[in-house]
Amino acid sequence: MAQTMEQDRRLQGMRILVADDEIMIAMNMEDSLREAGAEVISVGTVASALSCVGSEPISAAVLDVRLGTGDTQDVADILFSRGIPFVFYSGHTLPDCMQARYPGVPVLIKPTRSHTILEILLAACSAERGADVSGTVR
């Protein structure tokens, strides 16, 4: 219970993008993130994800590698260039070119327990906050 309270405090006020085209996985992820205090924006297509990162303030993201017939590399490029922490969460392995393109970005293979995803996302956010001297949540 104390761990859940700690997670709640650490995600409070954050806007997390969940880009996944598998509805049940997305819904479970949304529930877990909301329970941890985050506001969640969920999308199921690359076009929606690109629109979201182009128009919404995002604190962090969980990206499936493939959405429909496309991949999330363009979305990841925007997040990476802006210093917004994200993790890949997919049933597909990350292609070598994407592994090289996003060094240090965690890759989780489905299925992974929501508790583990939260821990990895929190670590990515904490690392980014530590590097941000202004303390601003993006």
RALINHU-V776721 format. One record per pair of residues at least 24 apart in sequence whose C-alpha atoms are under 6 Angstrom apart, sorted by the first residue. I is the first residue (numbers start at 1). J is the second residue. D is the distance in Angstrom with one decimal. If there is no record, write none. Layout:
i->I j->J d->D
i->I j->J d->D
//
This chain:
i->7 j->36 d->5.5
i->8 j->36 d->4.1
i->8 j->37 d->4.8
i->11 j->36 d->5.9
i->11 j->37 d->5.1
i->11 j->38 d->5.1
i->12 j->37 d->4.5
i->12 j->38 d->5.3
i->14 j->38 d->5.1
i->14 j->59 d->5.5
i->15 j->39 d->4.7
i->15 j->40 d->5.7
i->15 j->58 d->5.2
i->15 j->59 d->5.1
i->16 j->40 d->4.9
i->16 j->59 d->5.8
i->16 j->60 d->5.0
i->16 j->61 d->5.2
i->17 j->41 d->4.8
i->17 j->42 d->5.9
i->17 j->61 d->4.4
i->18 j->42 d->4.7
i->18 j->61 d->5.9
i->18 j->62 d->4.9
i->19 j->43 d->4.9
i->19 j->44 d->5.6
i->19 j->63 d->4.9
i->19 j->64 d->6.0
i->20 j->44 d->5.0
i->20 j->64 d->5.2
i->21 j->67 d->5.6
i->50 j->75 d->5.6
i->58 j->138 d->5.8
i->59 j->138 d->4.3
i->60 j->84 d->5.7
i->60 j->85 d->5.0
i->60 j->86 d->5.3
i->61 j->86 d->4.5
i->62 j->86 d->5.6
i->62 j->87 d->5.0
i->62 j->88 d->5.8
i->63 j->88 d->4.8
i->63 j->89 d->5.7
i->64 j->88 d->5.7
i->64 j->89 d->5.0
i->64 j->90 d->4.7
i->65 j->90 d->5.6
i->85 j->124 d->5.8
i->85 j->125 d->5.8
//
